């Protein structure tokens, strides 16, 4: 079998992504039809940048979901004779006859590693961003709303973390010497408890006067929440369903630890601005407690800037994960994440550029989509 030309390669790649095209058509089609009922979010469909960003982000999300169907080979499998193979090279004896985007320096399929690598990035970046936002909201709301010594103490701690060089802080947190200690587990136990505490306070402040819904809601939150927390933070889930390998846990903790102070400062600034609004004064007059006012009066009115920041922060986190993978920090050497793959391919960039260019373009397109989406959301929030 002869090597395929670029037209044949692109045609086969389009066919491999068939589940993604179907998912995009369904989601965007339903969104377009319901745009009038989606409120501010529906205006994204009237923005070229917003629609492009949403399409790019959805493309990679769906790719991560359907990675097992899209990938043509095992991303860790090495086929004899395909070391640094050019795109379209025959892969005789394998389930799929071609390495669509060539092979890397260890004879692994670049196309499959790019597809499966999307799953690794999108499993960490959004979850770490949400966890960092939960920490920022839990600490930033009382800091801005209460002020005084509490604000001074929390702001000092946040500035202390922010004053440290980010990449050096990442390097310290994911080095083997730190990873082998109990410190990552201790930090994970504290950080992962914050989202759970945030949900408990959110529910309690709303339903504290209604015993039935209050008890049912807390049981629904604490039951699964403590199970997930014990599995992720303490590795104490007997079923193994909620478990992160030590390297991945350290990367997750490092990302949350570095992003949380920035989220804290944004939430604190919004709380300082909104605490003097009329609806806050009306809630005080009704006798509402501080946490009700912070979580159900101030926070909903701060959602626009927070959604935009979350979208941008997922992009920053994606770049940080790529940087960590590039330097081989916190991930296994054979990991198909994009940063590690770029690092493996850069050694032969002048001769065999495809091994590094493919994951680099994937990383670029995802971050570009997130930035376009964030810009469109900022415009929508400003016009709302």
N, C-alpha and C positions, 0 to 999 in steps of 0.2 A: 504493500500500500504506500502510495506517495504522500508527501506532506501536503496538507491543505493550503489553499490560498486564503488571503484575508477575507474575501467575500464569503467563502464557505465557512470560515471560522466564525465570522459575525452571524451568519445565518444559523449555525448550530447553537451559538450562544443565545440568540433570540429564542430559539425553541426551548432551550434548557430553562430559561426564565419564564416559561409559560404560566406557572402558578402565580408569579409576581404580577404579570400583566393582567391576569384575570382578577386578582385582588385589587390592583390599582383601579381597574375599570369599575369594579363594584363599589369601592369606597368613594372614589371621586364622583361617580355617577349619582350615588345616593346623596352625597353631600351637596352636589349641585342642585338636585331637585329640592332638597330641604333647606337650602341656604337662607330663604326668607324666615324660616322658623328657628334658625341657629343663632340669631342675634348677632352680636359683634363678630363671633367666629365665622358666620356665614359671609361676612364681607371679605374674607380671605380669597374667596372665589372670584371676586372682582378685581383683585390685585395680581398683576403678572408675576411680580417677585414672590408674593405670598403663595401663589399656586405652584410656581416652580419649586420653591423651598419645600412646600408640603409634599409635592410629588417625589422629590429626591429623598426626603426623610422616610416617607412611606415605602419607597422602593427598597431601602436598606432594611427597614423593619420587617417587611414581608420576605426579603431575602434571608434574614436571620431565622424567621419562622419556618420557611420551607427549605432550609439549607440542605437537609438530608435528601430532598427530592431533586435539588438543582445540581449539587456536586456530582461530578462524574467519577471521582476516585476517592479513596480514603486519603484525607489530607496528610496523614503520617506515613502512608505507604511509599516505598522506594522501588521503582521498577528499573531493572538492569538495562543499561544502555541509554537511559534518558536523562543523564546528568547534563544540566544546562541545555536541554533540548529546546529547539526553537519552537515558537507557536505553530500549532498544526501538525506536530510530529506524530507519527504513528506510535501507538502504545499497544503493540501486539501482545496477546495473552491476558489482557485485562478485560474487565466487564465493559468498559467503554473504549473504543479503538483509537482514540486520539487524545493527546494532551493539548487542549484547545489553546491555552495561553503559554504553553511550553513547560519545561521542568526547571527546578532550581538546582543549586549546587549539590543537593543530596538526592536528586532524581525524584522529587516530589512534585505533584501537579499544582502549578501556580493558580489555575482557575479554581480548583477545589479549595485551596488554602485561602484564597480571597473570599470565597463564599462562606466558608465555615468561620473565618476570622470575623465576619460581621456579627456573628452570634456572640462571640466573646466580648466585643466592644459594646454591643447594645444590651448585654446582660449586666454590665457594670456601670456604664456611664449614666443612664437614666436613674437607676436605683440609688447610686451614690449621690447624685444630685438631689433627689427627693429626700434622702436621709439628711444631707447637709442643710437643706431648706427647713426640714423639721426642727433640727437643732437650732438654726438661726431664728426661727419663729418662736420657739419655746423660750429662748433667752432674750431675743431682741424685743419682743412685745412688752414684757415687764420692765426691761431697761428703759425703753422709750416712754412707756405709760406712767411708771412710778417715778423714775428719775432718781435724783439724790445719790446716796452712797451705793445703792445697788447698780445704778447706771455707771457710776465711776468704776466700780470693781469689775463689772463685766466688760466694759469698754477697754479697760487696761489689759485684761486677759486676751481679748480679741486683737488688740494692737500688738501685744507681745508675740503672738503667733504670726501676724501679718508682717512684722518687722524682720522675720527670719527669711532668708532667701528661699524661694519656693522649691526650686530644683534641688537645693542642698537638703532641705527638709525632707523631700521625697526620698532622696538618696539615703538619708539616715534611717528613715522609717522602714525601708524595704531591704536594707542590707542583711545578709545572713546572720551577722552578729546580733542584731536586734530581733530578727525573726525567730531566733532560737530561744529567746527569753519569753517570759510570760507577759511582757509589755503589750504586744499586739492584742492578746486576748483581753487584757484589762481595759485597754482603750476601746476595743470592740464592744465589750460588755456595757460600757458607759454610753457610747455613741448610739448603739442599736437600741438601747432602752429609751432614748429620747423620743423617737417617733411613736413608740407605744405610749409613753407618758403624755405626749401631745394629743393622741386620740382619746385617751381616758379623760383628760381635762376638757377636751372639746365636747364629749358626750355628757360628762358630769355637769358642766356649766349650763348646758341646755336643758337637761331633764332631771335636775336634782330635786325638784319639787314633785316629780311623778314617779312614785316608787316602782311601779311595774315596768315601764319602759327603761327606767334607769338601771334596774337590776339585769334585765335581759340584755341591754346594750353592753353593759360592762362585762357580762359573761361572754358575749360574742366577741368582744375586743380582747379580753385578757386570756381567754382559752387558747385560740390560735396564736395570739401575739406572743405569749410566753413560750409556747412550743417553738415558734419560729426563732425567737430570741435565743432560747437555749441551744438550738441547733446551730445557728450561724455564729453566735458569739462564743459559746462555751463548748461547741462540738459535742453536745450532750443529747442529740436526737437519736434514739435507738433505731429508728426506721431508716436513717440516713437520707431522708428526703430533703431536709434543710441542712445542708452541709457545704462549706466552702473549703477547698484545699488551702493549706497554710499560705502558700504564695499568693493566691487570689485574695484571701482574707486580708493579708497585709496591704495589698494594693488598694483594696476597697477602703480599709481603714485610713490609709494615707490620703486618699482622695477626699473622703469626708472630713477628715481632720483639717485639711488645708482649705477646703471650700467653706466650711461652716463659719469662720470669722467674717468672711466677706458677706455671706448671707445675713449674718447677725447685724452688721452695720447697715445694710439696706433696710431690713425690717425695723431696726431701731429708728432710723431716720424717718420712715413712713409713720411709725407710731408717734414720734414727736410732733409731726405735722398734723396728724388726724385727731389727736387726743383732745383738741380744743373745738372740734366741730359740734354743731348743734345736736346731731343724733347721739353723740356721746353724752352731752349734757342731759338730753331727754332720758337716756338709759339710767343715768345717775338718779334722776328725779323719780323714776319708777322703782328705785331701790335695787337695781341689778348689781351683782357682784363684780369685782375687777376682772376676773377671768371671762365672764360672760361678755363684758364690754370689749375686752381685747380680742376674743376669738369670734364673736358674733356681730360686733359692730365695726371695729377697726379693721380686722383682717379681711372681710369681704370687700371693703372699699379700697384695700391695697392690692387686690388680686391682679390688676393690670400690670403694674411694674414687676410684680413677683413672677408672673407667667413669662414675661419677656426675659427676665433675668434667668429663670430656670432654663429656657430654651438656649440662651447664650452659654449658660454654664455647662449644659450637656456637650456643647461644641468644645469648650475649653477642656472639659474632662476627657473628651475623645482624643484631643491633642496630647494631653498629659499622659494618657494611657499609651498612646503611640510612642511618646518619648521614653517612658519607662521600659516598654518592650524593646525599643531600639537599643537601649543601654543594657538590656538583659536583666533588668531589676524586677523581682517579684513574679516572674513567669518562668515556666519550664523551658529549657532550650528548644524542644520540639514543638512548642506552642504555635498554632497557626495565626496568632494575633498579628495585626498588620504591622505594628512596630518591629516585632522580631523578624518578620518576613522581609521588611525593608532593609534591616540591618544585615540579614543573610545575603541579600542580593546586591548590596552596594559594593561588595568586594570585586564583583565582576561587571560593574556598571558600564564600563567602556566597551566590553565585548558582548555581554549578554544582558542588555538593560531590562528585559521584560520581567525578570524575577523581582526587581525593586520597583519598577514603574507601575506595575499592576496594583499592588497594595497601596502605593502612594496615591494613585488616582482615586482609589476607593475611599481612602481617608479624606482626600481633598473634597470629593463630591459630597460626602456625608456632612462635613463641617460647613461647606458652602450652603447646603440645603438648610442646616440649622440656623445659620446666620441670616439667610434670606427670610426664613420663617419668622425669626425674631424681629427683623426690621419691619415686616408686614404687621406683626402683632403690636409693635410699638406704635405704628401709625394708626391702627384700629383703636388702641387704647387711648391715644391722644384725641381722636375724633369722637370718641364715645361720650 
